[in-house]
Amino acid sequence: MEKRTYSAEQVAKFTHLPEKKVIKMADSGELEGQKIQGKWFFSKADLLVWFEKSLTGENLDQHLASMEDFAEHHVPQEEPEELPLAELLGPENILFPFTAKTKDSVIRTLAERGVELGKIWDSDRLAEALRQREEMLSTAMDSGVAILHPRRPMPDNTGEAFVLLGVALRGIPFGGGFGNLTDIFFLVCATDDKTHLRLLAEIARLLKRPGFLDQLRQCETVADIVALIRS
């Protein structure tokens, strides 16, 4: 288990939250950590999970800024991968119309496309990692979008960072507890935590652009989707 080295005071500084709020989140279980002699301490993994869980919450702009600041200053990386989302989502990375009809077939289809593109070596390993992440907390949002990703990067199974996008003609039950259907599926795979966080932040910002999801759902071809994302 990763050593918990960040105090509540330190977490408050780089999340721009009051220290009392950080402690309250830890007490309630919203933020995982370990209480030692009456004080809360947190690991990098604890914080990465919290950042991911908060992508659908309020104050998204502030949250994304904190998330990127944490990635930049607290997640070491020897060779940063500067990969703009628009460059990663070329025609070969888009599945349209996405024909998967069940949660498991969504996961299997996306993992298998990763192998077809030569981005990963073992689709079964990736699929299992995605299932475990969904069991921990669904990545489905009330907007009808899911951002699938392993809980942690898999450098031993991923040749380079990549993103896939599946756009279905109709939604399917995918989880999330919102009682709605999901028709847009992103898959994010990175070789390191910093790239992982940056890509999640880029997708979150894209999704909050006014009208983007409506325009995406109106696209009739893969070329339309590519042009929309690049615009």
N, C-alpha and C positions, 0 to 999 in steps of 0.2 A: 504494500500500500504506500502511495506517495506521502511523504512527510508533509504535515500541515504546518506551514511556516508563516502564513499571513495572519496578522491580528485583525480584529474588527476595525481598529483605527486605520490600518493600512488599506483595508478593503474600502472603507468609507472614502478615503482620499481619491483612489483611482476610479471609483464608481460615481463619485460626486453625490453620494447619499449621506444623510446624517448617520453618525455612528450608532445612534439609538435605533435607527431603521434597520441597519445591518444586523444588530443584535436581535431585534424583533423577528427578522426573517429567519435567523438561525434557530431561535427558540421555537418557531412555528414549523420548522422543517422545510420551509421554502428554499433556504440556502443550506446545503449540507456542510457540516463541519464537525469539529471535535471540541468539547468543552474540557478544559484542563484547569483545575484549581479555580473554577468559577469564571474563566475567561474563554471566549471562543477563538479558535484558530482554524484556518482554512488552507487547503492545498490548491495548486493550480488546477487540478482536475475538478475539484469542487466548484471553482469559479467558472471554468469552461462550461460545465453542465448548466449552471445558473444563467449564464449569458444566453445559451441556446434556448432554455425554457422561456426566457423573457422576450424572445423575438416577436411574440404575438401580443405583448402587453402594451400598457399606456406609455406615453413619453418616449416613443420609439427613437426619435432623433437623438435625444440625450443618451439613451441606452446604447445606441449604435456607436456614438462618439466614445463612450466609456469602454465599450467592447474593443474598438480599434486601438484605443490608447493602451489598453491592457495587452493586446497582441503585440503592439510595437515595442513596449518597454519591459514587459514581464514574461514574454514567451521567446526564449532564445531560438535562433535559427541561423545556421551557418550560411546557407545559400537561399535567400528569399526568392520565391517564385512570383514575379510580377506578371500576373495573368488577368487582364481585364475580362470581365464576364462576356462582353460582346465577341471577343476573340475565341472564347471557349465554346460558345454556342453557335457553331457553324452548322450547315445543313445536315451533316452526318451525325450530329449530336442531338437532333430533334426527331422525336417519334410522333408523326402525325399522319393520319389519325391514330391515336394511341388506343389499341383495341383490348387491352387487359380489362377483365371484368370482375376480378376479385383482388383482395388485398395481396394475397400471396402471388398471384400472377403479375401484379404490378412490380413487386420486388424482384421476382425471377426474371422478368423481361428486361428490366433496367440493368440488372447485374449481368445478364447474358450479352446485352449490347456493349457493356464495358469490355468484355472479352473480344467481341467482334471487332472493336476499334483498336484492340491491342493496348488498352490502358490498364487492364488488370489481368492477372494470370489465372485466378481461381474464382469463378462466379459463385460457386457454392459457399465459399468462405465469406464473400461479400454479402451474399443473400442472408446468411445466418447472422452476420453482424448487423444488417439492417433490421431484421426481425427482432433482435435483442433490443435495439434502440427504440423501436416502435413499442415494444412491450414495456420498456421503462417509462416512456412518455410519448404519446403519439405526436408526430410532426404535422398532423393535419390541422389546418386553421379554419376559422369560420368563414373565410373568404372562398373556400373551395380549393385551396392550394395546400399541397404537402411538400415539405423540403426534406427528402430522405437523405440520411447520411449515417455512417457508422458513428458510434459514440466517440471514438478516437480515430485519428488517421491510421492507415494501414500501409506503412511504407514497404513492408515485406510482400505486399500483394498488389501494390499500385505503382506503375511505372512512372507516372506523372499525374499532376492534378488534372481533373476533368470534371465537366458538368454536363448532365443530360437533362433534356426537357421533354416530357410526354404530355401532349394535349389531347384529351379524349373528347369525343363528340357528346358524351353524356356522363354524368357523375356516377361514382360507385361509393358504397359505404367503406370508409377507410379508417374510421376512428376519430379521436379528438374530443368526443363527448358533446359535440355541438348539435347532433341530430340532423346534420345536413350531409350532402354528398360532395365528393372530391373529384374534380375533373382535370386538374393541372398538377403535374408531378415533376419536381426537380430532384435530381440525384447529384449530390456533391461528394466528391472523393478527393482528398488531398494527401500529400505525403508528410505534412507537418501541421502543427497546431496553428501557426500564424496564418498560413494560406487558408486553412480550414475556416478560421474566424473571418478573414477578409472576404472570402467568397460568400459566406452566409450573410454578412453585412451588405454586400453588393446586391444580393437577391432581395433581401428585405427592403432595401431602398427602391429597387426597381418596382416591387409589388405595391409600394405606397404611392407611386406616381399617379396623379389623378387620371382616371380613364384607362390606365394600362391594361387591367384585367379584362375590361369590356372589349377593348380593341383586340386583345389576344384571342378572346373567344370568338371574335368575328372573322379571324383569319381563315382563308380558304386553302392555302398552300403552305408548304414549308418555307418557300421563298418569302411569303408574306410575313411569317413569324420572324425570320432572320432580319428582314428589313425593319420590322417594328422594334426589335431589341436593339439594333444598331442605331436607330434613330434616337 
